[in-house]
Amino acid sequence: MSDTSIIVLVQETLWVFMLLSAPVLGVSIVVGLIISILQATTSIQEQTLTFVPKMIAMLAVIYMLASWMLNYTSAFTVRLFSILPSIAR
């Protein structure tokens, strides 16, 4: 296996990782920003106030996108295992 094919494989792996983590991280950032704005306007400085809504929102996104994430990961894993013999040569 050439260096370019290994680089392409690593790029695909990183792309899959970013694609699967982006919705969860995006929701976490948006919810955190909204809670921070509410905390700034009401002068409430409670650190645990941001944690619970973020966790609930992240779990909701994972619940809604779990089948897509699993299908995408499974397809990538099958594709990775199919080219594994050519890597070992």
Contacts in CASP RR format, 6 or more apart in sequence:
PFRMAT RR
TARGET T0000
AUTHOR 0000-0000-0000
METHOD contacts of the structure
MODEL  1
MSDTSIIVLVQETLWVFMLLSAPVLGVSIVVGLIISILQATTSIQEQTLT
FVPKMIAMLAVIYMLASWMLNYTSAFTVRLFSILPSIAR
1 86 0 8 1.000
1 87 0 8 1.000
1 89 0 8 1.000
6 87 0 8 1.000
9 80 0 8 1.000
9 83 0 8 1.000
9 87 0 8 1.000
12 76 0 8 1.000
13 76 0 8 1.000
13 80 0 8 1.000
16 72 0 8 1.000
16 73 0 8 1.000
16 76 0 8 1.000
19 72 0 8 1.000
20 69 0 8 1.000
20 72 0 8 1.000
20 73 0 8 1.000
23 61 0 8 1.000
23 65 0 8 1.000
24 58 0 8 1.000
24 61 0 8 1.000
24 62 0 8 1.000
27 57 0 8 1.000
27 58 0 8 1.000
27 60 0 8 1.000
27 61 0 8 1.000
28 54 0 8 1.000
28 57 0 8 1.000
28 58 0 8 1.000
31 50 0 8 1.000
31 53 0 8 1.000
31 54 0 8 1.000
31 57 0 8 1.000
32 50 0 8 1.000
32 53 0 8 1.000
32 54 0 8 1.000
35 49 0 8 1.000
35 50 0 8 1.000
35 53 0 8 1.000
35 54 0 8 1.000
36 50 0 8 1.000
38 44 0 8 1.000
39 45 0 8 1.000
39 46 0 8 1.000
39 49 0 8 1.000
39 50 0 8 1.000
62 69 0 8 1.000
END
